[in-house]
């Protein structure tokens, strides 16, 4: 599996887990007293100036109606029009899909939510958010899920067919070899050509800066003076981008599973490769100490067994019950990495691996299909894979030179025996993207915003804790809630301590006096 497809899978895993119940749910329900006039983060204020040329977009009215999809019968839906190109606001427009659940108590305003990715659907997150968000949040806010531009129901970017997605996810590419790197570049070129053939140049307008400007239009259209927002993973980068563009409009922003926007593409690769290699080690240790009939006797033996398992699956794919889709190394690695996102999935992961060790790959294939939202009919339910690659392509500029890329790629290969061959040398493929990024990966510069609450897990594999610490240093006045966990993101994952801190901030408007360490 090439780096781009591995990253796309990881985005799918988190979005699906947030919307389909991989979390262990919220704990107790603490009482939080709403306060719209908190001395810390008030939600009221004067109307902010409308950017020139965007008056019609900011003054449009959202027409809320019952949602047409059967599993959204208790929600309202609306569309908001935004410019395709903010440099030409009088040109083409696109529509963004919103869904909301109305506040059940004294209303403070709207709370916008984003599950990350990029490529995750906020509308889908809303559908199952009762499993992760507290009653206090639902009482105080209209919780609003939205699909960002190019994602889900918002003018989705569709580049690949279902059959092409199957082929790509099952293609094993060893980036430690020259042939593997050449194939990853060719794969990127093929994907870009498919995007252009079906969408023209639409992909170049999917940058996060444009998505943040969309978010401010949505805020204004829904009548909120200040933005309240909960962004997970990539959604944290959308949040910091918003804060830099519209600091005076920041109300209460919670950024959970923090992605540092100053990291280059290669730096993110290195950090995530280490994060997931550490997660493999943690799982291997857990199996020895707590797992039922663990198939290895020590952590090192487990890591060795797992690495060989993926190699053997490539050499001789495992029967899955579907003759056309045996489980090879790429599919097995994707499924296992997906389950490493959450420690509460470790017991199920162990059982799935033991089945595969015994020649039955069906459980791992089922996990792969779940995370990629592939139905039994072979159809994919979303465009997250395509959107993920395209959005990252326009968000990450090519930085450094081949000497730097090779040095970092060698480091990843040599340091991370399991993850390295699927996550190294990504800059070569990024360079092949047809719409080069105009973005700048730099430190956050926010002046005049209200304090932001950050949440980070000490051993988060996808957004390592060092990113949360770095962003905390970059954001003056921010607070950091640290949860001791190997899972990805924290709010709604079972920590009462995290829930209390986030709810006090969102609902009560109260920032912690100092950083918080949660150990529950």
SVG drawing of the C-alpha trace seen along z (x, -y; Angstrom):
<svg xmlns="http://www.w3.org/2000/svg" viewBox="-39 -46 60 68">
<polyline fill="none" stroke="black" stroke-width="0.4" points="0.0,0.0 1.4,-3.4 1.7,-6.3 -1.2,-8.3 -3.6,-5.3 -2.5,-4.5 -3.2,-8.1 -6.5,-8.0 -7.4,-4.8 -6.4,-6.4 -8.7,-9.3 -11.6,-6.9 -10.9,-5.0 -11.3,-8.0 -14.3,-9.4 -16.1,-6.0 -15.2,-5.5 -16.5,-8.9 -19.8,-8.3 -20.4,-4.6 -19.5,-3.9 -15.9,-2.8 -15.7,-5.0 -16.6,-3.6 -18.9,-6.5 -19.3,-9.2 -19.0,-8.6 -21.1,-10.3 -23.1,-13.4 -21.7,-16.3 -23.9,-19.3 -22.7,-22.4 -24.3,-25.8 -24.6,-27.6 -23.3,-31.1 -23.5,-33.2 -21.8,-36.1 -18.8,-34.4 -15.8,-36.6 -13.7,-34.1 -15.3,-33.4 -18.5,-35.3 -20.5,-34.3 -22.1,-37.7 -20.6,-40.8 -20.9,-43.2 -21.5,-42.2 -18.2,-41.5 -17.4,-43.3 -18.4,-41.3 -15.4,-40.8 -15.7,-42.9 -17.5,-41.2 -19.1,-38.5 -22.1,-40.4 -24.7,-38.2 -23.1,-35.0 -23.1,-36.3 -26.6,-37.7 -28.3,-34.6 -30.9,-32.8 -30.7,-29.1 -33.9,-27.2 -34.1,-24.5 -36.3,-21.6 -36.6,-18.0 -33.7,-15.9 -34.6,-13.7 -32.4,-10.7 -34.4,-8.2 -31.8,-7.9 -31.9,-11.7 -35.6,-11.9 -35.0,-13.7 -32.8,-16.4 -33.1,-19.5 -31.1,-20.0 -30.1,-23.1 -27.7,-24.2 -25.4,-27.2 -24.0,-28.7 -20.3,-29.7 -18.0,-30.9 -16.0,-28.2 -13.0,-30.6 -12.6,-33.3 -10.4,-35.3 -13.4,-35.4 -16.4,-35.6 -18.7,-36.6 -17.9,-33.5 -19.1,-29.9 -20.6,-28.8 -21.1,-25.5 -23.5,-24.4 -22.5,-23.0 -24.7,-20.5 -25.6,-21.2 -27.6,-19.2 -28.5,-20.2 -30.1,-19.0 -31.8,-21.8 -30.9,-22.6 -33.1,-21.0 -32.6,-23.6 -31.6,-27.2 -29.9,-27.9 -26.5,-29.5 -26.1,-29.3 -24.7,-26.9 -21.9,-24.4 -20.2,-23.4 -18.5,-20.0 -15.9,-18.4 -14.7,-14.8 -11.4,-15.3 -9.8,-13.5 -9.6,-15.5 -12.6,-14.0 -14.8,-13.2 -18.5,-14.1 -19.7,-16.3 -23.2,-15.5 -22.5,-11.8 -20.8,-12.7 -23.9,-14.5 -26.1,-11.5 -24.3,-9.4 -23.0,-12.1 -25.4,-11.2 -22.9,-8.4 -20.0,-10.8 -21.3,-14.3 -22.8,-15.0 -26.4,-16.0 -25.1,-19.3 -23.8,-20.2 -27.1,-19.1 -29.1,-21.1 -27.1,-24.3 -26.4,-24.2 -27.9,-23.6 -25.2,-21.0 -24.5,-21.5 -22.7,-19.0 -21.4,-20.1 -19.7,-18.5 -16.8,-20.6 -16.4,-21.5 -15.6,-18.5 -16.7,-16.1 -19.8,-13.9 -22.9,-15.8 -21.1,-19.1 -20.3,-19.0 -18.2,-15.8 -15.0,-15.2 -15.4,-11.9 -12.2,-10.6 -12.2,-6.8 -14.7,-4.1 -15.6,-1.5 -13.5,1.1 -10.5,-1.3 -10.8,-1.9 -10.8,1.9 -7.6,2.2 -5.9,-0.7 -6.5,0.4 -5.3,4.0 -2.2,2.9 0.9,3.5 3.7,1.0 7.0,1.3 8.3,-2.3 11.7,-1.0 12.4,0.0 13.0,-2.2 10.3,-0.3 7.9,-1.0 8.6,-4.7 8.2,-4.9 4.9,-3.1 3.7,-5.5 4.5,-8.4 2.7,-6.7 -0.3,-6.0 -0.5,-9.7 -0.4,-10.8 -3.1,-8.3 -5.3,-9.5 -4.8,-13.2 -5.7,-12.3 -8.9,-10.6 -9.8,-13.7 -9.3,-16.0 -11.2,-13.8 -14.3,-13.8 -14.0,-17.2 -11.9,-19.5 -9.8,-21.7 -12.2,-21.5 -9.6,-19.8 -7.5,-23.0 -10.2,-24.8 -10.4,-22.3 -7.8,-23.9 -8.4,-24.3 -8.1,-28.1 -11.2,-28.1 -13.0,-25.7 -12.3,-28.0 -13.8,-30.9 -16.8,-28.7 -17.1,-28.1 -17.3,-31.9 -20.1,-32.2 -22.0,-29.4 -21.5,-31.0 -23.0,-34.3 -25.8,-32.7 -26.9,-30.8 -26.8,-34.1 -23.9,-33.4 -21.8,-36.4 -19.0,-34.2 -18.0,-30.7 -18.4,-27.7 -16.6,-24.7 -15.4,-21.2 -12.9,-19.9 -11.2,-16.5 -7.9,-15.6 -7.6,-17.4 -10.6,-19.4 -8.2,-21.0 -6.2,-22.4 -9.4,-23.7 -10.0,-25.4 -6.6,-27.0 -6.8,-28.2 -10.2,-29.8 -8.7,-31.5 -5.9,-33.0 -8.3,-34.3 -11.1,-35.5 -9.6,-36.0 -12.3,-38.4 -15.0,-35.9 -13.6,-33.1 -16.0,-32.1 -15.3,-28.7 -13.0,-26.5 -12.2,-23.0 -9.4,-21.3 -9.1,-17.6 -6.3,-15.5 -4.3,-18.4 -2.6,-18.6 0.2,-21.1 -0.1,-23.2 3.6,-24.1 4.6,-20.5 5.7,-19.8 4.4,-16.8 7.5,-14.8 7.4,-15.8 3.8,-14.6 4.9,-11.3 7.7,-10.8 5.5,-11.6 2.7,-9.3 5.1,-6.5 6.5,-6.6 3.1,-7.0 1.7,-3.8 4.9,-1.9 4.6,-2.7 0.9,-1.7 1.9,1.7 4.4,2.1 1.7,1.1 -0.7,3.6 1.9,6.3 2.6,5.6 -1.1,5.5 -1.6,8.9 1.1,10.5 -0.3,9.0 -4.0,8.9 -4.9,10.6 -6.8,13.8 -4.6,16.6 -2.0,14.3 -0.1,15.9 3.3,14.5 5.2,14.5 6.8,11.1 6.5,7.6 9.4,8.2 8.2,11.6 4.8,10.0 6.3,7.2 8.4,9.8 5.3,12.0 3.2,9.1 5.8,7.9 6.2,11.4 2.5,11.8 2.1,8.9 4.9,10.1 3.5,13.6 0.0,12.2 1.5,10.5 3.3,13.7 0.2,15.9 -3.0,14.0 -5.4,15.3 -8.8,16.7 -11.6,14.4 -14.7,16.1 -14.7,13.9 -12.6,15.5 -12.0,12.2 -10.8,10.5 -8.3,12.6 -6.6,10.6 -3.1,9.6 -0.5,7.6 -2.0,4.2 -5.6,5.1 -4.3,6.7 -2.1,3.8 -4.8,1.3 -7.3,3.2 -4.9,3.7 -3.7,0.1 -7.3,-1.1 -8.0,0.9 -5.0,-0.5 -6.7,-3.9 -8.5,-3.0 -7.3,-0.9 -10.8,0.4 -10.6,2.2 -7.5,4.2 -9.5,7.3 -11.4,7.4 -8.1,6.9 -6.5,9.8 -9.4,12.1 -9.3,11.0 -5.5,11.6 -5.8,15.1 -8.4,15.9 -6.1,14.7 -3.2,16.6 -5.4,19.7 -6.2,19.0 -9.4,17.1 -9.1,13.5 -12.8,12.8 -12.8,10.8 -10.0,8.5 -11.7,8.0 -14.9,7.0 -13.0,4.5 -11.3,3.0 -14.7,2.7 -16.2,1.1 -13.5,-1.5 -13.7,-2.3 -17.5,-2.3 -17.6,0.4 -21.0,2.1 -21.6,5.8 -22.6,4.7 -19.1,3.5 -20.2,-0.2 -18.4,-2.8 -20.7,-5.0 -18.5,-8.1 -15.7,-9.9 -13.3,-10.2 -10.4,-8.5 -10.6,-10.8 -11.2,-13.9 -8.4,-13.1 -5.7,-12.9 -6.9,-16.0 -7.2,-18.2 -3.8,-17.2 -2.4,-17.8 -3.5,-21.5 -2.7,-22.0 0.9,-20.7 3.5,-22.4 6.5,-20.4 9.2,-21.4 12.9,-20.6 15.0,-18.7 15.5,-15.1 18.5,-14.8 16.3,-15.8 13.5,-13.5 15.8,-10.6 17.4,-11.2 14.0,-11.3 12.7,-8.4 15.7,-6.3 15.1,-7.3 11.5,-6.1 12.4,-2.8 15.2,-2.0 13.4,-3.2 10.0,-1.7 10.1,1.9 6.3,2.3 5.1,-1.1 8.2,-2.4 7.7,-0.7 4.2,-2.2 4.9,-5.7 8.3,-6.8 9.4,-9.1 5.9,-10.6 7.3,-13.8 8.0,-12.1 4.3,-11.3 3.2,-14.7 5.4,-16.3 3.4,-14.5 0.1,-16.1 -1.3,-18.2 -2.4,-21.2 0.6,-22.2 -0.2,-23.8 0.0,-27.6 -0.2,-27.2 2.5,-28.0 3.2,-25.6 4.2,-28.0 3.7,-28.7 0.3,-29.9 -0.2,-33.6 -3.4,-34.5 -4.0,-38.0 -7.1,-39.1 -8.8,-35.8 -10.5,-34.5 -8.6,-31.6 -8.8,-28.2 -9.0,-24.8 -6.7,-22.0 -7.1,-18.3 -4.3,-15.8 -3.6,-12.2 -0.1,-11.3 0.3,-8.5 -2.1,-9.4 -0.8,-7.5 -2.3,-9.7 -1.7,-13.2 1.2,-12.7 1.1,-14.6 4.1,-16.7 1.8,-18.4 -0.6,-19.4 2.3,-20.7 3.6,-22.7 0.3,-24.3 -0.2,-25.1 3.0,-27.1 1.9,-28.9 -1.5,-29.9 -1.3,-32.6 -3.7,-32.0 -4.7,-28.5 -5.1,-25.6 -4.1,-22.0 -6.1,-19.0 -3.8,-16.0 -5.3,-12.5 -3.0,-9.5 -4.1,-7.2 -2.9,-5.5 -6.2,-6.3 -6.8,-9.0 -8.7,-12.0 -10.3,-12.2 -13.7,-13.9 -16.4,-11.3 -14.0,-8.4 -14.7,-7.6 -12.8,-10.1 -15.0,-11.9 -12.1,-14.3 -11.8,-15.3 -15.6,-15.6 -15.9,-17.9 -13.2,-20.2 -14.6,-20.4 -18.2,-20.8 -17.2,-23.5 -15.5,-25.4 -18.2,-24.9 -21.3,-25.3 -20.1,-27.3 -17.6,-29.4 -14.9,-28.7 -11.4,-28.1 -9.3,-26.0 -7.1,-28.1 -4.1,-26.0 -3.4,-22.9 -5.1,-19.7 -3.8,-16.1 -6.5,-13.4 -5.6,-9.8 -9.1,-8.2"/>
</svg>
